[in-house]
Amino acid sequence: MPEPVTPGPSSSRLGRPGQPLHGSRPQGPALALEIIDALRAFATEMDRYIDTRGGAVGLHRTDLNALAHVLEARRSGGELSPGELAHRLSLSPPATSALLRRLESVGHVRRTHSEVDRRRVAVEMTDEAMEVAGGIFGPIGATMRETIASYSESERETVLRFLTDAVGAVERATHAEDRAEGPPGMP
């Protein structure tokens, strides 16, 4: 069972972590708003964790996001070009080049020729970066696995389905804004 902790500023309204929810819970739209608030609190605490742990080793959020995309490509057996990385990070090509130079200078990535098409450049994560990433994300992974273990298999399936659907909802909202003529609320 997860170790009890004192609620932080993001979770103080939600209840005590690791403890069942007590009392009357809102229903209908009010419950939906409480779920959205819990997601916001989770995102805020993850941001705080990433900023603190990444910052301790000199990595910023964009650096860590870049490494996550490169790792995802590696795990899926694919490759990631600098252009694809720029698209995934919503960065301009010059900003992506600066990012890659910075990550290369500290030994976290290298640019190589693609195994599939030698004319294409691929970004690879180094073993050193894997160790650094393990140091950053290992502790949060362990505490998340402890938390997940406290739920039944059926509850886990529901949580996974919800989170998958929530990611899809955010992607749809992001792309809807991309298709709009301007930012929401602007003429």
BELZIFEN-V93492 format. One record per residue. RES is the residue in one small letter. SS is DSSP state (~ for helix, > for strand, _ for the rest). NEAR is the number of other C-alpha atoms within 10 Angstrom. D_CENTER is the distance of its C-alpha to the mean C-alpha in Angstrom with 1 decimal. Layout:
BEGIN
RES;SS;NEAR;D_CENTER, RES;SS;NEAR;D_CENTER
END
This chain:
BEGIN
m;_;10;24.6, p;_;15;21.9, e;_;9;23.6, p;_;10;24.4, v;_;10;22.9, t;_;10;24.0, p;_;13;21.8, g;_;12;20.1, p;_;10;20.5, s;_;15;17.6, s;_;18;18.8, s;_;12;22.6, r;_;13;23.3, l;_;14;21.5, g;_;13;23.7, r;_;15;23.5, p;_;17;20.6, g;_;14;21.9, q;_;11;24.9, p;_;8;26.0, l;_;11;26.2, h;_;7;29.8, g;_;6;32.0, s;_;6;32.1, r;_;9;28.8, p;_;11;28.8, q;_;10;29.3, g;~;7;28.6, p;~;9;27.0, a;~;11;26.7, l;~;12;24.7, a;~;12;22.3, l;~;13;22.0, e;~;16;21.4, i;~;13;18.5, i;~;13;16.9, d;~;16;17.6, a;~;16;16.0, l;~;14;12.7, r;~;14;13.1, a;~;19;14.0, f;~;14;11.1, a;~;13;8.7, t;~;15;11.4, e;~;16;11.7, m;~;13;8.1, d;~;13;8.8, r;~;12;12.1, y;~;15;11.3, i;~;19;9.2, d;~;16;12.1, t;~;15;14.7, r;~;17;13.9, g;~;20;12.9, g;~;13;15.9, a;~;11;18.1, v;_;12;18.0, g;_;11;18.1, l;_;17;14.7, h;_;16;13.1, r;~;13;9.7, t;~;13;10.8, d;~;17;12.1, l;~;18;9.1, n;~;14;7.2, a;~;23;10.7, l;~;24;11.0, a;~;14;8.1, h;~;18;9.9, v;~;22;13.1, l;~;22;12.4, e;~;14;11.5, a;~;17;14.8, r;~;15;16.6, r;~;10;15.9, s;_;8;17.0, g;_;8;20.1, g;_;14;19.6, e;_;19;19.6, l;>;21;17.8, s;_;19;20.1, p;~;18;19.6, g;~;16;20.2, e;~;16;17.6, l;~;21;15.0, a;~;19;16.5, h;~;13;16.1, r;~;12;12.4, l;~;15;11.8, s;_;11;14.7, l;_;15;16.7, s;_;12;20.5, p;~;15;22.0, p;~;10;23.5, a;~;12;20.3, t;~;21;18.6, s;~;15;21.8, a;~;12;21.7, l;~;17;18.1, l;~;21;19.3, r;~;16;22.5, r;~;15;20.8, l;~;20;18.7, e;~;17;21.9, s;~;11;24.0, v;_;11;22.2, g;_;14;22.2, h;_;22;18.5, v;>;23;19.1, r;>;15;22.3, r;>;16;23.4, t;>;13;25.7, h;>;14;27.7, s;_;17;26.3, e;_;12;27.9, v;_;10;28.4, d;_;9;29.8, r;_;10;31.0, r;_;9;31.1, r;_;13;27.4, v;>;17;25.1, a;>;23;22.1, v;>;26;19.4, e;>;22;19.2, m;>;22;17.3, t;_;16;20.0, d;~;12;20.7, e;~;13;20.6, a;~;18;16.9, m;~;15;16.3, e;~;13;18.2, v;~;16;16.4, a;~;19;12.9, g;~;13;14.7, g;~;14;16.0, i;~;20;12.8, f;~;15;10.8, g;~;13;14.0, p;~;11;15.0, i;~;15;12.0, g;~;12;12.2, a;~;11;15.9, t;~;13;15.9, m;~;12;13.6, r;~;12;16.0, e;~;15;18.9, t;~;15;17.7, i;~;16;17.3, a;~;13;20.7, s;_;13;22.3, y;_;12;22.0, s;_;10;24.4, e;~;11;23.7, s;~;9;24.3, e;~;12;22.0, r;~;14;19.2, e;~;12;20.0, t;~;12;20.0, v;~;14;16.6, l;~;12;15.1, r;~;11;17.1, f;~;12;16.1, l;~;13;12.3, t;~;11;13.0, d;~;12;15.4, a;~;14;13.2, v;~;11;10.6, g;~;12;14.0, a;~;12;15.4, v;~;11;12.8, e;~;12;13.4, r;~;12;17.1, a;~;12;17.1, t;~;11;15.5, h;~;11;18.1, a;~;10;20.9, e;~;13;20.5, d;~;11;20.6, r;~;10;23.9, a;_;9;25.3, e;_;9;27.9, g;_;10;26.3, p;_;10;23.9, p;_;8;24.4, g;_;5;27.5, m;_;6;29.0, p;_;6;32.3
END
